[in-house]
Amino acid sequence: MPRRTATAAAAAEAPNLGEPYQLQEVEKTKAPSEGDSGQWCRYTIVQGHNTITGYKKGSRTAVTKAAKVIVADLNERRSGKRGRVHLSSSKSNAAKANAAKASAEKANAAKASAAKAK
């Protein structure tokens, strides 16, 4: 049985989420098509009665590592995206402020020239 990641453990403890996704096995297999060469592996991810089977080119170690990332991502999606914030760079905020200031100055200049024309 694979070792549980912190994300899988947190998902298992979260209320009403059911069972977390877990990597069940990774095994060497034939290439999915005749044109592909090299080493291929098949991985199986389970969650309750659900089963996800995927194929990936690479060593068993590399495919296991990639499949664990998939499992962690799936469990994160199940538990929601708590703690995430939307950050914006100070450059983009400064650019918006400068654009607003330029727009206001342009409007004031148009008002002033309209007043002189009268």
DODREN-611857 format. One record per residue (C-alpha): residue number from 0; x, y, z. Coordinates in Angstrom, 2 decimals. Each point is the difference from the previous one (the first is absolute). Last residue first. Layout:
<atoms>
     i        xx        yy        zz
   NUM         X         Y         Z
...
</atoms>
This chain:
<atoms>
     i        xx        yy        zz
   117    -17.75     79.70    -25.02
   116      3.21     -1.45     -1.45
   115      1.82      0.60      3.31
   114     -2.50     -2.22      1.87
   113      0.38     -2.79     -2.57
   112      3.81      0.20      0.37
   111     -0.31     -0.35      3.79
   110     -2.43     -2.92     -0.23
   109      2.29     -1.84     -2.44
   108      3.00      0.59      2.29
   107     -1.97     -1.38      2.97
   106     -0.93     -3.14     -1.97
   105      3.62     -0.54     -1.04
   104      1.17      0.42      3.60
   103     -2.55     -2.57      1.16
   102      1.11     -2.49     -2.68
   101      3.65      0.52      0.92
   100     -0.77     -0.64      3.69
    99     -1.97     -3.16     -0.83
    98      2.84     -1.28     -2.19
    97      2.55      0.75      2.73
    96     -2.08     -1.86      2.60
    95     -0.40     -3.00     -2.30
    94      3.75     -0.08     -0.68
    93      0.73      0.24      3.74
    92     -2.32     -2.93      0.71
    91      1.65     -2.02     -2.79
    90      3.45      0.77      1.34
    89     -1.02     -0.79      3.58
    88     -0.62     -3.54     -1.11
    87     -3.37     -1.56      0.57
    86     -0.73     -2.75      2.44
    85     -3.15     -2.06      0.03
    84     -0.19     -1.99      3.19
    83     -0.07     -3.70      0.69
    82     -0.58     -1.16      3.54
    81     -2.66     -2.51     -0.79
    80     -0.09     -1.39     -3.49
    79     -2.50     -2.77      0.43
    78      0.43     -3.37      1.69
    77     -0.71     -2.04     -3.10
    76      2.32      2.11     -2.17
    75      2.86     -0.58      2.43
    74     -0.63     -3.75     -0.11
    73      0.21     -0.01     -3.80
    72      3.19      2.09      0.06
    71      1.66     -2.34      2.53
    70     -0.96     -3.04     -2.08
    69      1.37      1.60     -3.18
    68      3.27      0.83      1.79
    67      0.19     -3.61      1.19
    66     -0.47     -1.14     -3.62
    65      3.00      2.08     -1.08
    64      2.24     -1.54      2.70
    63     -1.18     -3.52     -0.86
    62      0.62      0.69     -3.70
    61      3.56      1.14      0.73
    60      0.75     -3.04      2.20
    59     -1.53     -2.46     -2.48
    58      2.15      1.50     -2.73
    57     -1.60      2.08     -2.72
    56     -2.96      0.27     -2.34
    55     -3.35      0.38      1.68
    54     -3.24     -1.94     -0.02
    53     -3.04      0.69      2.15
    52     -2.66     -1.98      1.81
    51     -2.49      1.78      2.26
    50     -2.20     -2.14      2.25
    49     -3.08      1.04      1.94
    48     -1.52     -2.35      2.59
    47      1.55      1.90      2.90
    46      2.74      2.13     -1.50
    45      2.55     -1.89     -2.05
    44      2.98      0.98     -2.16
    43      1.56     -2.59     -2.30
    42      3.24      0.58     -1.88
    41      1.16     -1.61     -3.24
    40      3.65      0.25     -0.92
    39      1.87      0.47     -3.27
    38      3.66     -0.52     -0.90
    37      1.17      1.02     -3.42
    36     -1.62     -0.07     -3.37
    35     -3.17      1.52     -1.37
    34     -0.98     -0.83     -3.58
    33     -1.81     -3.22      0.94
    32     -2.46      1.73      2.30
    31     -0.70     -0.22      3.75
    30      3.60     -1.06      0.76
    29      0.06     -3.27      1.93
    28     -0.23      0.00      3.78
    27      2.07      0.54      3.15
    26     -2.02      0.31      3.19
    25     -1.15      2.77      2.32
    24     -2.51     -0.83      2.70
    23     -2.73      1.26      2.31
    22      0.69      3.72      0.11
    21     -2.59      1.39      2.35
    20     -2.91      2.41     -0.42
    19     -1.62      0.93      3.30
    18     -3.04     -1.81      1.40
    17     -3.16      1.89      0.78
    16     -0.03      3.78      0.00
    15     -2.58      0.49      2.73
    14      2.41      1.52      2.57
    13      3.72      0.40     -0.74
    12      2.21     -2.61      1.69
    11      0.62     -2.02     -3.15
    10      0.72      3.15     -2.00
     9      2.62      1.06      2.55
     8      1.68     -3.43     -0.17
     7     -0.03      0.06     -3.80
     6      1.55      3.48      0.00
     5      2.66     -1.04      2.53
     4      0.90     -2.91     -2.26
     3     -0.92     -3.57      0.77
     2      2.63     -2.71     -0.49
     1     -0.82     -2.44     -2.71
     0     -1.46     -3.43      0.90
</atoms>
